[in-house]
Structure formats: C-alpha cells, structure tokens
Amino acid sequence: MNSFPWWGSVFLAIGSYCGLKYGTPYILAPDSPLSGLIPLFAPLCAMGLLLLAGKQLYDNDGGQKNSPSEGSDSLETDKDE
C-alpha cells in the first residue's frame, strides 16, 4: 500500500485552516459558543498537519544517499599537491 504523499498533508493543512477559520462561522449559528472557539484551533490543526508533512517528506526520501564516488560536501582538500 502506498503512503499518503507529503504534499497531500500540505494541501490538507491549507484546507483545514481555511475551513476552520473562515468556514465554521458561516456554518454555526452566531450565538453558538463554538462559533468563536473553533476558529481558534485552526492554526493548531494546520501546524500539526505541516509537521506531519515534514516528517513524511524526510521519511519517504527513497533512500537516496550520496556515495563517496559522487562527490563530497566537505571542505577538505588534498594537501599532497
């Protein structure tokens, strides 16, 4: 089974933030106590999904690692020359 792609979590975070922040005041009655409380949780929900996206991005890197023959990122130079 394929895992959910990391960018899907980013889109889900955007959708959940917009839905909780701007959508719930239109759905709930204005005199409802939840109409003012639920939009406050929009950033928390988005942060959780963005953290999940970051985890998925680094977990699903495909095992691509630089081999020594492909070059090195170190600043060491040959001192024999």
mmCIF file as gemmi writes it, N, C-alpha and C atoms, coordinates in Angstrom:
data_model
loop_
_atom_site.group_PDB
_atom_site.id
_atom_site.type_symbol
_atom_site.label_atom_id
_atom_site.label_alt_id
_atom_site.label_comp_id
_atom_site.label_asym_id
_atom_site.label_entity_id
_atom_site.label_seq_id
_atom_site.pdbx_PDB_ins_code
_atom_site.Cartn_x
_atom_site.Cartn_y
_atom_site.Cartn_z
_atom_site.occupancy
_atom_site.B_iso_or_equiv
_atom_site.pdbx_formal_charge
_atom_site.auth_seq_id
_atom_site.auth_asym_id
_atom_site.pdbx_PDB_model_num
ATOM 1 N N . MET Axp A 1 ? 0.837 -1.175 0 1 0 ? 1 A 1
ATOM 2 C CA . MET Axp A 1 ? 0 0 0 1 0 ? 1 A 1
ATOM 3 C C . MET Axp A 1 ? 0.882 1.239 0 1 0 ? 1 A 1
ATOM 4 N N . ASN Axp A 2 ? 0.572 2.185 -0.847 1 0 ? 2 A 1
ATOM 5 C CA . ASN Axp A 2 ? 1.33 3.425 -0.91 1 0 ? 2 A 1
ATOM 6 C C . ASN Axp A 2 ? 0.93 4.34 0.235 1 0 ? 2 A 1
ATOM 7 N N . SER Axp A 3 ? 1.896 5.08 0.726 1 0 ? 3 A 1
ATOM 8 C CA . SER Axp A 3 ? 1.594 6.018 1.799 1 0 ? 3 A 1
ATOM 9 C C . SER Axp A 3 ? 1.063 7.317 1.209 1 0 ? 3 A 1
ATOM 10 N N . PHE Axp A 4 ? 0.449 8.083 2.036 1 0 ? 4 A 1
ATOM 11 C CA . PHE Axp A 4 ? -0.103 9.383 1.644 1 0 ? 4 A 1
ATOM 12 C C . PHE Axp A 4 ? 1.069 10.314 1.343 1 0 ? 4 A 1
ATOM 13 N N . PRO Axp A 5 ? 1.093 10.999 0.2 1 0 ? 5 A 1
ATOM 14 C CA . PRO Axp A 5 ? 2.242 11.855 -0.133 1 0 ? 5 A 1
ATOM 15 C C . PRO Axp A 5 ? 2.331 13.057 0.804 1 0 ? 5 A 1
ATOM 16 N N . TRP Axp A 6 ? 3.535 13.547 0.975 1 0 ? 6 A 1
ATOM 17 C CA . TRP Axp A 6 ? 3.763 14.652 1.909 1 0 ? 6 A 1
ATOM 18 C C . TRP Axp A 6 ? 3.041 15.916 1.475 1 0 ? 6 A 1
ATOM 19 N N . TRP Axp A 7 ? 2.966 16.142 0.172 1 0 ? 7 A 1
ATOM 20 C CA . TRP Axp A 7 ? 2.315 17.359 -0.3 1 0 ? 7 A 1
ATOM 21 C C . TRP Axp A 7 ? 0.81 17.299 -0.087 1 0 ? 7 A 1
ATOM 22 N N . GLY Axp A 8 ? 0.264 16.101 0.063 1 0 ? 8 A 1
ATOM 23 C CA . GLY Axp A 8 ? -1.15 15.969 0.393 1 0 ? 8 A 1
ATOM 24 C C . GLY Axp A 8 ? -1.445 16.526 1.78 1 0 ? 8 A 1
ATOM 25 N N . SER Axp A 9 ? -0.496 16.343 2.693 1 0 ? 9 A 1
ATOM 26 C CA . SER Axp A 9 ? -0.659 16.905 4.033 1 0 ? 9 A 1
ATOM 27 C C . SER Axp A 9 ? -0.587 18.424 4.014 1 0 ? 9 A 1
ATOM 28 N N . VAL Axp A 10 ? 0.197 18.978 3.107 1 0 ? 10 A 1
ATOM 29 C CA . VAL Axp A 10 ? 0.271 20.438 2.989 1 0 ? 10 A 1
ATOM 30 C C . VAL Axp A 10 ? -1.062 20.984 2.496 1 0 ? 10 A 1
ATOM 31 N N . PHE Axp A 11 ? -1.622 20.365 1.465 1 0 ? 11 A 1
ATOM 32 C CA . PHE Axp A 11 ? -2.922 20.811 0.962 1 0 ? 11 A 1
ATOM 33 C C . PHE Axp A 11 ? -4.02 20.606 2.002 1 0 ? 11 A 1
ATOM 34 N N . LEU Axp A 12 ? -3.936 19.524 2.749 1 0 ? 12 A 1
ATOM 35 C CA . LEU Axp A 12 ? -4.912 19.274 3.801 1 0 ? 12 A 1
ATOM 36 C C . LEU Axp A 12 ? -4.784 20.317 4.908 1 0 ? 12 A 1
ATOM 37 N N . ALA Axp A 13 ? -3.562 20.744 5.218 1 0 ? 13 A 1
ATOM 38 C CA . ALA Axp A 13 ? -3.359 21.785 6.224 1 0 ? 13 A 1
ATOM 39 C C . ALA Axp A 13 ? -3.963 23.11 5.763 1 0 ? 13 A 1
ATOM 40 N N . ILE Axp A 14 ? -3.767 23.444 4.497 1 0 ? 14 A 1
ATOM 41 C CA . ILE Axp A 14 ? -4.341 24.682 3.96 1 0 ? 14 A 1
ATOM 42 C C . ILE Axp A 14 ? -5.869 24.624 3.997 1 0 ? 14 A 1
ATOM 43 N N . GLY Axp A 15 ? -6.422 23.5 3.559 1 0 ? 15 A 1
ATOM 44 C CA . GLY Axp A 15 ? -7.872 23.345 3.554 1 0 ? 15 A 1
ATOM 45 C C . GLY Axp A 15 ? -8.477 23.342 4.947 1 0 ? 15 A 1
ATOM 46 N N . SER Axp A 16 ? -7.808 22.683 5.88 1 0 ? 16 A 1
ATOM 47 C CA . SER Axp A 16 ? -8.353 22.644 7.238 1 0 ? 16 A 1
ATOM 48 C C . SER Axp A 16 ? -8.265 24.009 7.907 1 0 ? 16 A 1
ATOM 49 N N . TYR Axp A 17 ? -7.188 24.75 7.659 1 0 ? 17 A 1
ATOM 50 C CA . TYR Axp A 17 ? -7.079 26.089 8.234 1 0 ? 17 A 1
ATOM 51 C C . TYR Axp A 17 ? -8.189 26.989 7.702 1 0 ? 17 A 1
ATOM 52 N N . CYS Axp A 18 ? -8.346 27.003 6.395 1 0 ? 18 A 1
ATOM 53 C CA . CYS Axp A 18 ? -9.388 27.858 5.798 1 0 ? 18 A 1
ATOM 54 C C . CYS Axp A 18 ? -10.777 27.421 6.239 1 0 ? 18 A 1
ATOM 55 N N . GLY Axp A 19 ? -10.991 26.123 6.312 1 0 ? 19 A 1
ATOM 56 C CA . GLY Axp A 19 ? -12.302 25.626 6.719 1 0 ? 19 A 1
ATOM 57 C C . GLY Axp A 19 ? -12.629 25.945 8.158 1 0 ? 19 A 1
ATOM 58 N N . LEU Axp A 20 ? -11.656 25.766 9.055 1 0 ? 20 A 1
ATOM 59 C CA . LEU Axp A 20 ? -11.917 26.052 10.46 1 0 ? 20 A 1
ATOM 60 C C . LEU Axp A 20 ? -11.978 27.551 10.741 1 0 ? 20 A 1
ATOM 61 N N . LYS Axp A 21 ? -11.12 28.299 10.09 1 0 ? 21 A 1
ATOM 62 C CA . LYS Axp A 21 ? -11.042 29.736 10.37 1 0 ? 21 A 1
ATOM 63 C C . LYS Axp A 21 ? -12.195 30.518 9.737 1 0 ? 21 A 1
ATOM 64 N N . TYR Axp A 22 ? -12.508 30.203 8.491 1 0 ? 22 A 1
ATOM 65 C CA . TYR Axp A 22 ? -13.496 31.007 7.766 1 0 ? 22 A 1
ATOM 66 C C . TYR Axp A 22 ? -14.804 30.271 7.487 1 0 ? 22 A 1
ATOM 67 N N . GLY Axp A 23 ? -14.773 28.947 7.505 1 0 ? 23 A 1
ATOM 68 C CA . GLY Axp A 23 ? -15.974 28.192 7.166 1 0 ? 23 A 1
ATOM 69 C C . GLY Axp A 23 ? -16.906 27.956 8.324 1 0 ? 23 A 1
ATOM 70 N N . THR Axp A 24 ? -16.368 27.686 9.501 1 0 ? 24 A 1
ATOM 71 C CA . THR Axp A 24 ? -17.242 27.375 10.632 1 0 ? 24 A 1
ATOM 72 C C . THR Axp A 24 ? -18.098 28.546 11.101 1 0 ? 24 A 1
ATOM 73 N N . PRO Axp A 25 ? -17.638 29.802 11.034 1 0 ? 25 A 1
ATOM 74 C CA . PRO Axp A 25 ? -18.559 30.877 11.433 1 0 ? 25 A 1
ATOM 75 C C . PRO Axp A 25 ? -19.796 30.969 10.544 1 0 ? 25 A 1
ATOM 76 N N . TYR Axp A 26 ? -19.679 30.535 9.293 1 0 ? 26 A 1
ATOM 77 C CA . TYR Axp A 26 ? -20.846 30.556 8.399 1 0 ? 26 A 1
ATOM 78 C C . TYR Axp A 26 ? -21.764 29.362 8.625 1 0 ? 26 A 1
ATOM 79 N N . ILE Axp A 27 ? -21.201 28.25 9.093 1 0 ? 27 A 1
ATOM 80 C CA . ILE Axp A 27 ? -21.999 27.043 9.285 1 0 ? 27 A 1
ATOM 81 C C . ILE Axp A 27 ? -22.734 27.076 10.624 1 0 ? 27 A 1
ATOM 82 N N . LEU Axp A 28 ? -22.031 27.493 11.67 1 0 ? 28 A 1
ATOM 83 C CA . LEU Axp A 28 ? -22.624 27.501 13.004 1 0 ? 28 A 1
ATOM 84 C C . LEU Axp A 28 ? -23.44 28.776 13.218 1 0 ? 28 A 1
ATOM 85 N N . ALA Axp A 29 ? -24.362 28.675 14.124 1 0 ? 29 A 1
ATOM 86 C CA . ALA Axp A 29 ? -25.178 29.842 14.475 1 0 ? 29 A 1
ATOM 87 C C . ALA Axp A 29 ? -24.302 30.873 15.186 1 0 ? 29 A 1
ATOM 88 N N . PRO Axp A 30 ? -24.538 32.148 14.959 1 0 ? 30 A 1
ATOM 89 C CA . PRO Axp A 30 ? -23.695 33.176 15.58 1 0 ? 30 A 1
ATOM 90 C C . PRO Axp A 30 ? -23.754 33.199 17.106 1 0 ? 30 A 1
ATOM 91 N N . ASP Axp A 31 ? -24.863 32.746 17.689 1 0 ? 31 A 1
ATOM 92 C CA . ASP Axp A 31 ? -24.97 32.747 19.142 1 0 ? 31 A 1
ATOM 93 C C . ASP Axp A 31 ? -24.418 31.473 19.778 1 0 ? 31 A 1
ATOM 94 N N . SER Axp A 32 ? -23.909 30.559 18.966 1 0 ? 32 A 1
ATOM 95 C CA . SER Axp A 32 ? -23.327 29.319 19.473 1 0 ? 32 A 1
ATOM 96 C C . SER Axp A 32 ? -21.96 29.596 20.092 1 0 ? 32 A 1
ATOM 97 N N . PRO Axp A 33 ? -21.664 28.984 21.236 1 0 ? 33 A 1
ATOM 98 C CA . PRO Axp A 33 ? -20.346 29.21 21.841 1 0 ? 33 A 1
ATOM 99 C C . PRO Axp A 33 ? -19.206 28.617 21.008 1 0 ? 33 A 1
ATOM 100 N N . LEU Axp A 34 ? -19.518 27.625 20.193 1 0 ? 34 A 1
ATOM 101 C CA . LEU Axp A 34 ? -18.473 27.013 19.365 1 0 ? 34 A 1
ATOM 102 C C . LEU Axp A 34 ? -18.1 27.881 18.162 1 0 ? 34 A 1
ATOM 103 N N . SER Axp A 35 ? -18.956 28.813 17.787 1 0 ? 35 A 1
ATOM 104 C CA . SER Axp A 35 ? -18.658 29.637 16.62 1 0 ? 35 A 1
ATOM 105 C C . SER Axp A 35 ? -17.458 30.55 16.857 1 0 ? 35 A 1
ATOM 106 N N . GLY Axp A 36 ? -17.17 30.885 18.066 1 0 ? 36 A 1
ATOM 107 C CA . GLY Axp A 36 ? -15.988 31.682 18.376 1 0 ? 36 A 1
ATOM 108 C C . GLY Axp A 36 ? -14.81 30.845 18.813 1 0 ? 36 A 1
ATOM 109 N N . LEU Axp A 37 ? -15.066 29.608 19.239 1 0 ? 37 A 1
ATOM 110 C CA . LEU Axp A 37 ? -13.995 28.76 19.772 1 0 ? 37 A 1
ATOM 111 C C . LEU Axp A 37 ? -13.297 27.943 18.687 1 0 ? 37 A 1
ATOM 112 N N . ILE Axp A 38 ? -14.021 27.388 17.767 1 0 ? 38 A 1
ATOM 113 C CA . ILE Axp A 38 ? -13.431 26.512 16.746 1 0 ? 38 A 1
ATOM 114 C C . ILE Axp A 38 ? -12.42 27.236 15.861 1 0 ? 38 A 1
ATOM 115 N N . PRO Axp A 39 ? -12.67 28.477 15.423 1 0 ? 39 A 1
ATOM 116 C CA . PRO Axp A 39 ? -11.652 29.156 14.607 1 0 ? 39 A 1
ATOM 117 C C . PRO Axp A 39 ? -10.315 29.365 15.324 1 0 ? 39 A 1
ATOM 118 N N . LEU Axp A 40 ? -10.322 29.345 16.648 1 0 ? 40 A 1
ATOM 119 C CA . LEU Axp A 40 ? -9.067 29.487 17.384 1 0 ? 40 A 1
ATOM 120 C C . LEU Axp A 40 ? -8.17 28.262 17.248 1 0 ? 40 A 1
ATOM 121 N N . PHE Axp A 41 ? -8.745 27.117 16.915 1 0 ? 41 A 1
ATOM 122 C CA . PHE Axp A 41 ? -7.979 25.89 16.759 1 0 ? 41 A 1
ATOM 123 C C . PHE Axp A 41 ? -7.434 25.69 15.347 1 0 ? 41 A 1
ATOM 124 N N . ALA Axp A 42 ? -7.733 26.591 14.434 1 0 ? 42 A 1
ATOM 125 C CA . ALA Axp A 42 ? -7.275 26.465 13.045 1 0 ? 42 A 1
ATOM 126 C C . ALA Axp A 42 ? -5.749 26.453 12.938 1 0 ? 42 A 1
ATOM 127 N N . PRO Axp A 43 ? -5.015 27.355 13.598 1 0 ? 43 A 1
ATOM 128 C CA . PRO Axp A 43 ? -3.553 27.298 13.485 1 0 ? 43 A 1
ATOM 129 C C . PRO Axp A 43 ? -2.948 26.028 14.092 1 0 ? 43 A 1
ATOM 130 N N . LEU Axp A 44 ? -3.538 25.541 15.17 1 0 ? 44 A 1
ATOM 131 C CA . LEU Axp A 44 ? -3.018 24.313 15.785 1 0 ? 44 A 1
ATOM 132 C C . LEU Axp A 44 ? -3.184 23.111 14.865 1 0 ? 44 A 1
ATOM 133 N N . CYS Axp A 45 ? -4.327 23.03 14.238 1 0 ? 45 A 1
ATOM 134 C CA . CYS Axp A 45 ? -4.576 21.934 13.301 1 0 ? 45 A 1
ATOM 135 C C . CYS Axp A 45 ? -3.633 22.017 12.103 1 0 ? 45 A 1
ATOM 136 N N . ALA Axp A 46 ? -3.442 23.228 11.578 1 0 ? 46 A 1
ATOM 137 C CA . ALA Axp A 46 ? -2.553 23.403 10.429 1 0 ? 46 A 1
ATOM 138 C C . ALA Axp A 46 ? -1.109 23.082 10.803 1 0 ? 46 A 1
ATOM 139 N N . MET Axp A 47 ? -0.668 23.499 11.994 1 0 ? 47 A 1
ATOM 140 C CA . MET Axp A 47 ? 0.706 23.201 12.415 1 0 ? 47 A 1
ATOM 141 C C . MET Axp A 47 ? 0.937 21.702 12.548 1 0 ? 47 A 1
ATOM 142 N N . GLY Axp A 48 ? -0.042 21.007 13.098 1 0 ? 48 A 1
ATOM 143 C CA . GLY Axp A 48 ? 0.091 19.554 13.223 1 0 ? 48 A 1
ATOM 144 C C . GLY Axp A 48 ? 0.209 18.876 11.87 1 0 ? 48 A 1
ATOM 145 N N . LEU Axp A 49 ? -0.584 19.291 10.92 1 0 ? 49 A 1
ATOM 146 C CA . LEU Axp A 49 ? -0.525 18.694 9.586 1 0 ? 49 A 1
ATOM 147 C C . LEU Axp A 49 ? 0.758 19.076 8.85 1 0 ? 49 A 1
ATOM 148 N N . LEU Axp A 50 ? 1.264 20.285 9.079 1 0 ? 50 A 1
ATOM 149 C CA . LEU Axp A 50 ? 2.526 20.672 8.444 1 0 ? 50 A 1
ATOM 150 C C . LEU Axp A 50 ? 3.712 19.929 9.058 1 0 ? 50 A 1
ATOM 151 N N . LEU Axp A 51 ? 3.654 19.664 10.349 1 0 ? 51 A 1
ATOM 152 C CA . LEU Axp A 51 ? 4.696 18.829 10.962 1 0 ? 51 A 1
ATOM 153 C C . LEU Axp A 51 ? 4.656 17.414 10.404 1 0 ? 51 A 1
ATOM 154 N N . LEU Axp A 52 ? 3.451 16.902 10.201 1 0 ? 52 A 1
ATOM 155 C CA . LEU Axp A 52 ? 3.306 15.585 9.587 1 0 ? 52 A 1
ATOM 156 C C . LEU Axp A 52 ? 3.865 15.578 8.17 1 0 ? 52 A 1
ATOM 157 N N . ALA Axp A 53 ? 3.633 16.65 7.418 1 0 ? 53 A 1
ATOM 158 C CA . ALA Axp A 53 ? 4.155 16.746 6.052 1 0 ? 53 A 1
ATOM 159 C C . ALA Axp A 53 ? 5.683 16.729 6.06 1 0 ? 53 A 1
ATOM 160 N N . GLY Axp A 54 ? 6.29 17.448 6.992 1 0 ? 54 A 1
ATOM 161 C CA . GLY Axp A 54 ? 7.745 17.431 7.095 1 0 ? 54 A 1
ATOM 162 C C . GLY Axp A 54 ? 8.28 16.059 7.441 1 0 ? 54 A 1
ATOM 163 N N . LYS Axp A 55 ? 7.61 15.362 8.326 1 0 ? 55 A 1
ATOM 164 C CA . LYS Axp A 55 ? 8.029 14.002 8.678 1 0 ? 55 A 1
ATOM 165 C C . LYS Axp A 55 ? 7.914 13.073 7.484 1 0 ? 55 A 1
ATOM 166 N N . GLN Axp A 56 ? 6.806 13.188 6.753 1 0 ? 56 A 1
ATOM 167 C CA . GLN Axp A 56 ? 6.614 12.337 5.584 1 0 ? 56 A 1
ATOM 168 C C . GLN Axp A 56 ? 7.639 12.643 4.498 1 0 ? 56 A 1
ATOM 169 N N . LEU Axp A 57 ? 8.005 13.896 4.36 1 0 ? 57 A 1
ATOM 170 C CA . LEU Axp A 57 ? 8.984 14.277 3.344 1 0 ? 57 A 1
ATOM 171 C C . LEU Axp A 57 ? 10.322 13.618 3.609 1 0 ? 57 A 1
ATOM 172 N N . TYR Axp A 58 ? 10.77 13.624 4.846 1 0 ? 58 A 1
ATOM 173 C CA . TYR Axp A 58 ? 12.073 13.058 5.157 1 0 ? 58 A 1
ATOM 174 C C . TYR Axp A 58 ? 12.029 11.549 5.363 1 0 ? 58 A 1
ATOM 175 N N . ASP Axp A 59 ? 10.879 10.99 5.673 1 0 ? 59 A 1
ATOM 176 C CA . ASP Axp A 59 ? 10.77 9.537 5.779 1 0 ? 59 A 1
ATOM 177 C C . ASP Axp A 59 ? 10.715 8.874 4.414 1 0 ? 59 A 1
ATOM 178 N N . ASN Axp A 60 ? 10.161 9.538 3.428 1 0 ? 60 A 1
ATOM 179 C CA . ASN Axp A 60 ? 9.975 8.958 2.101 1 0 ? 60 A 1
ATOM 180 C C . ASN Axp A 60 ? 10.96 9.514 1.087 1 0 ? 60 A 1
ATOM 181 N N . ASP Axp A 61 ? 12.209 9.695 1.49 1 0 ? 61 A 1
ATOM 182 C CA . ASP Axp A 61 ? 13.188 10.251 0.557 1 0 ? 61 A 1
ATOM 183 C C . ASP Axp A 61 ? 13.691 9.217 -0.432 1 0 ? 61 A 1
ATOM 184 N N . GLY Axp A 62 ? 13.258 7.985 -0.331 1 0 ? 62 A 1
ATOM 185 C CA . GLY Axp A 62 ? 13.613 6.961 -1.29 1 0 ? 62 A 1
ATOM 186 C C . GLY Axp A 62 ? 14.978 6.337 -1.056 1 0 ? 62 A 1
ATOM 187 N N . GLY Axp A 63 ? 15.584 6.633 0.054 1 0 ? 63 A 1
ATOM 188 C CA . GLY Axp A 63 ? 16.885 6.06 0.362 1 0 ? 63 A 1
ATOM 189 C C . GLY Axp A 63 ? 17.999 6.592 -0.518 1 0 ? 63 A 1
ATOM 190 N N . GLN Axp A 64 ? 17.838 7.748 -1.08 1 0 ? 64 A 1
ATOM 191 C CA . GLN Axp A 64 ? 18.856 8.319 -1.949 1 0 ? 64 A 1
ATOM 192 C C . GLN Axp A 64 ? 19.916 8.993 -1.094 1 0 ? 64 A 1
ATOM 193 N N . LYS Axp A 65 ? 21.091 8.419 -1.106 1 0 ? 65 A 1
ATOM 194 C CA . LYS Axp A 65 ? 22.199 8.977 -0.346 1 0 ? 65 A 1
ATOM 195 C C . LYS Axp A 65 ? 23.385 9.098 -1.275 1 0 ? 65 A 1
ATOM 196 N N . ASN Axp A 66 ? 24.208 10.082 -1.026 1 0 ? 66 A 1
ATOM 197 C CA . ASN Axp A 66 ? 25.388 10.271 -1.857 1 0 ? 66 A 1
ATOM 198 C C . ASN Axp A 66 ? 26.424 9.198 -1.543 1 0 ? 66 A 1
ATOM 199 N N . SER Axp A 67 ? 26.919 8.585 -2.582 1 0 ? 67 A 1
ATOM 200 C CA . SER Axp A 67 ? 28.012 7.645 -2.392 1 0 ? 67 A 1
ATOM 201 C C . SER Axp A 67 ? 29.32 8.42 -2.472 1 0 ? 67 A 1
ATOM 202 N N . PRO Axp A 68 ? 30.418 7.871 -1.953 1 0 ? 68 A 1
ATOM 203 C CA . PRO Axp A 68 ? 31.685 8.604 -1.984 1 0 ? 68 A 1
ATOM 204 C C . PRO Axp A 68 ? 32.152 8.92 -3.403 1 0 ? 68 A 1
ATOM 205 N N . SER Axp A 69 ? 31.763 8.127 -4.397 1 0 ? 69 A 1
ATOM 206 C CA . SER Axp A 69 ? 32.204 8.382 -5.762 1 0 ? 69 A 1
ATOM 207 C C . SER Axp A 69 ? 31.454 9.55 -6.398 1 0 ? 69 A 1
ATOM 208 N N . GLU Axp A 70 ? 30.289 9.921 -5.839 1 0 ? 70 A 1
ATOM 209 C CA . GLU Axp A 70 ? 29.506 11.008 -6.4 1 0 ? 70 A 1
ATOM 210 C C . GLU Axp A 70 ? 29.991 12.378 -5.94 1 0 ? 70 A 1
ATOM 211 N N . GLY Axp A 71 ? 30.881 12.41 -5.023 1 0 ? 71 A 1
ATOM 212 C CA . GLY Axp A 71 ? 31.385 13.692 -4.545 1 0 ? 71 A 1
ATOM 213 C C . GLY Axp A 71 ? 31.078 13.857 -3.078 1 0 ? 71 A 1
ATOM 214 N N . SER Axp A 72 ? 31.7 14.833 -2.532 1 0 ? 72 A 1
ATOM 215 C CA . SER Axp A 72 ? 31.566 15.076 -1.113 1 0 ? 72 A 1
ATOM 216 C C . SER Axp A 72 ? 31.232 16.535 -0.883 1 0 ? 72 A 1
ATOM 217 N N . ASP Axp A 73 ? 30.489 16.785 0.172 1 0 ? 73 A 1
ATOM 218 C CA . ASP Axp A 73 ? 30.143 18.155 0.52 1 0 ? 73 A 1
ATOM 219 C C . ASP Axp A 73 ? 31.124 18.749 1.53 1 0 ? 73 A 1
ATOM 220 N N . SER Axp A 74 ? 32.135 18.013 1.883 1 0 ? 74 A 1
ATOM 221 C CA . SER Axp A 74 ? 33.063 18.514 2.901 1 0 ? 74 A 1
ATOM 222 C C . SER Axp A 74 ? 34.002 19.538 2.283 1 0 ? 74 A 1
ATOM 223 N N . LEU Axp A 75 ? 34.622 20.308 3.141 1 0 ? 75 A 1
ATOM 224 C CA . LEU Axp A 75 ? 35.529 21.355 2.712 1 0 ? 75 A 1
ATOM 225 C C . LEU Axp A 75 ? 36.988 20.892 2.699 1 0 ? 75 A 1
ATOM 226 N N . GLU Axp A 76 ? 37.202 19.615 2.905 1 0 ? 76 A 1
ATOM 227 C CA . GLU Axp A 76 ? 38.568 19.089 2.909 1 0 ? 76 A 1
ATOM 228 C C . GLU Axp A 76 ? 39.159 19.138 1.518 1 0 ? 76 A 1
ATOM 229 N N . THR Axp A 77 ? 40.448 19.442 1.425 1 0 ? 77 A 1
ATOM 230 C CA . THR Axp A 77 ? 41.158 19.449 0.153 1 0 ? 77 A 1
ATOM 231 C C . THR Axp A 77 ? 42.356 18.529 0.251 1 0 ? 77 A 1
ATOM 232 N N . ASP Axp A 78 ? 42.857 18.134 -0.899 1 0 ? 78 A 1
ATOM 233 C CA . ASP Axp A 78 ? 44.048 17.301 -0.915 1 0 ? 78 A 1
ATOM 234 C C . ASP Axp A 78 ? 45.261 18.152 -0.568 1 0 ? 78 A 1
ATOM 235 N N . LYS Axp A 79 ? 46.007 17.746 0.434 1 0 ? 79 A 1
ATOM 236 C CA . LYS Axp A 79 ? 47.174 18.514 0.862 1 0 ? 79 A 1
ATOM 237 C C . LYS Axp A 79 ? 48.469 17.971 0.257 1 0 ? 79 A 1
ATOM 238 N N . ASP Axp A 80 ? 48.345 16.905 -0.555 1 0 ? 80 A 1
ATOM 239 C CA . ASP Axp A 80 ? 49.52 16.305 -1.169 1 0 ? 80 A 1
ATOM 240 C C . ASP Axp A 80 ? 49.999 17.115 -2.369 1 0 ? 80 A 1
ATOM 241 N N . GLU Axp A 81 ? 49.17 17.974 -2.896 1 0 ? 81 A 1
ATOM 242 C CA . GLU Axp A 81 ? 49.525 18.695 -4.108 1 0 ? 81 A 1
ATOM 243 C C . GLU Axp A 81 ? 50.415 19.873 -3.84 1 0 ? 81 A 1
